[in-house]
């Protein structure tokens, strides 16, 4: 699998919602959200498009406001009613219209929506990376989901590795570091 190409990338933020976060141990929730927020800010700084979903969105269920507020003005959060986002026409079309080949997935839950989406995207011809430290499911399901995806041809990487593949050089890394602060638990 080649390196991620920034010009060919899309970041997909999947179902980071209170209902899924509440399943995680308390000490895992804030760092996960901070890492996802950081990679979203990096994507925006690098002009990498973001597609975001919330499962069964309603008045009481939505993408975390912290993350939703990072999206460009006017960008929608797709109301995902299937587990594999690639199985829903409007989300699939939003990804396809971008014309990108490299998809990076972050969010929840690793063993269900992330895994099904990653495998479907891979089967559709995309090169897919999943950030193992910016996705989550309650133990032991996170690890099982990562193994399932890796066996299906999905690249499992940390967001640090994805970040450095996107920036590729020291001047770009310095420029990004000036505008985006990394989360406290991530050493670059």
WOZI-V980028 format. One record per residue. N is the residue number from 1. RES is the residue in one small letter. SS is DSSP state (H for helix, E for strand, - for the rest). PHI is phi as a letter, one per 20 degrees, with the letter a starting at -180 (999 if undefined). OMEGA is omega in whole degrees, 0 to 359 (* if undefined). Layout:
BEGIN
n & res & ss & phi & omega
N & RES & SS & PHI & OMEGA
N & RES & SS & PHI & OMEGA
END
This chain:
BEGIN
n & res & ss & phi & omega
1 & x & - & 999 & 179
2 & x & - & f & 175
3 & x & - & f & 176
4 & x & - & f & 176
5 & x & - & d & 181
6 & x & H & g & 183
7 & x & H & f & 180
8 & x & H & d & 188
9 & x & E & d & 168
10 & x & E & c & 175
11 & x & E & e & 179
12 & x & E & d & 180
13 & x & E & d & 190
14 & x & E & d & 162
15 & x & - & l & 176
16 & x & - & e & 189
17 & x & - & c & 179
18 & x & H & g & 183
19 & x & H & f & 178
20 & x & H & e & 178
21 & x & H & f & 183
22 & x & - & f & 178
23 & x & - & e & 183
24 & x & - & e & 172
25 & x & - & g & 185
26 & x & H & g & 183
27 & x & H & f & 180
28 & x & H & e & 190
29 & x & H & f & 184
30 & x & H & f & 178
31 & x & H & f & 178
32 & x & H & f & 181
33 & x & H & f & 179
34 & x & H & f & 179
35 & x & H & f & 178
36 & x & H & f & 178
37 & x & H & f & 180
38 & x & H & f & 182
39 & x & H & f & 174
40 & x & H & f & 179
41 & x & H & f & 176
42 & x & H & f & 180
43 & x & H & g & 180
44 & x & H & f & 180
45 & x & H & f & 180
46 & x & - & e & 180
47 & x & - & m & 174
48 & x & - & e & 181
49 & x & E & f & 179
50 & x & E & c & 170
51 & x & E & d & 182
52 & x & E & c & 179
53 & x & E & c & 169
54 & x & E & c & 183
55 & x & E & f & 177
56 & x & - & l & 183
57 & x & - & f & 179
58 & x & - & b & 177
59 & x & - & f & 183
60 & x & - & d & 181
61 & x & - & c & 179
62 & x & - & b & 170
63 & x & - & g & 180
64 & x & - & g & 181
65 & x & H & g & 178
66 & x & H & g & 180
67 & x & H & f & 180
68 & x & H & g & 181
69 & x & - & f & 177
70 & x & - & e & 181
71 & x & - & f & 176
72 & x & - & g & 180
73 & x & - & g & 177
74 & x & - & n & 180
75 & x & - & f & 181
76 & x & - & e & 168
77 & x & - & d & 183
78 & x & E & f & 176
79 & x & E & e & 186
80 & x & E & e & 182
81 & x & - & d & 178
82 & x & - & c & 181
83 & x & - & f & 175
84 & x & - & e & 182
85 & x & H & g & 180
86 & x & H & f & 178
87 & x & H & e & 179
88 & x & - & d & 190
89 & x & H & g & 186
90 & x & H & f & 178
91 & x & H & f & 178
92 & x & H & g & 180
93 & x & H & f & 179
94 & x & H & f & 178
95 & x & H & f & 182
96 & x & H & f & 183
97 & x & H & f & 178
98 & x & H & f & 180
99 & x & - & m & 180
100 & x & - & e & 180
101 & x & - & d & 184
102 & x & E & d & 182
103 & x & E & d & 175
104 & x & E & d & 181
105 & x & E & d & 171
106 & x & E & c & 176
107 & x & E & p & 188
108 & x & E & c & 344
109 & x & - & e & 189
110 & x & H & g & 187
111 & x & H & e & 182
112 & x & H & d & 187
113 & x & H & f & 178
114 & x & H & f & 183
115 & x & H & f & 181
116 & x & H & f & 179
117 & x & H & f & 182
118 & x & H & f & 182
119 & x & H & f & 177
120 & x & H & f & 178
121 & x & H & f & 179
122 & x & H & f & 179
123 & x & H & f & 179
124 & x & - & e & 176
125 & x & - & o & 177
126 & x & - & f & 168
127 & x & E & e & 190
128 & x & E & c & 175
129 & x & E & d & 175
130 & x & E & c & 179
131 & x & E & e & 184
132 & x & E & f & 180
133 & x & E & d & 176
134 & x & E & c & 171
135 & x & E & c & 182
136 & x & E & a & 167
137 & x & - & b & 176
138 & x & - & g & 178
139 & x & - & f & 3
140 & x & - & e & 188
141 & x & H & f & 178
142 & x & H & g & 181
143 & x & H & f & 179
144 & x & H & f & 178
145 & x & H & f & 178
146 & x & H & f & 179
147 & x & H & f & 180
148 & x & H & g & 181
149 & x & H & f & 180
150 & x & H & f & 177
151 & x & H & f & 179
152 & x & - & e & 176
153 & x & - & n & 177
154 & x & - & e & 178
155 & x & E & e & 176
156 & x & E & d & 183
157 & x & E & b & 172
158 & x & - & e & 179
159 & x & H & f & 176
160 & x & H & f & 179
161 & x & H & f & 178
162 & x & H & f & 179
163 & x & H & g & 183
164 & x & H & f & 173
165 & x & H & f & 177
166 & x & H & f & 186
167 & x & H & e & 172
168 & x & - & m & 182
169 & x & - & b & 184
170 & x & H & f & 180
171 & x & H & g & 179
172 & x & H & f & 178
173 & x & H & f & 179
174 & x & H & f & 180
175 & x & H & f & 180
176 & x & H & f & 180
177 & x & H & f & 179
178 & x & H & f & 184
179 & x & H & d & 181
180 & x & - & c & 180
181 & x & - & e & 180
182 & x & - & f & 179
183 & x & - & f & 185
184 & x & - & f & 184
185 & x & - & e & 181
186 & x & - & d & 179
187 & x & - & e & 180
188 & x & - & e & *
END
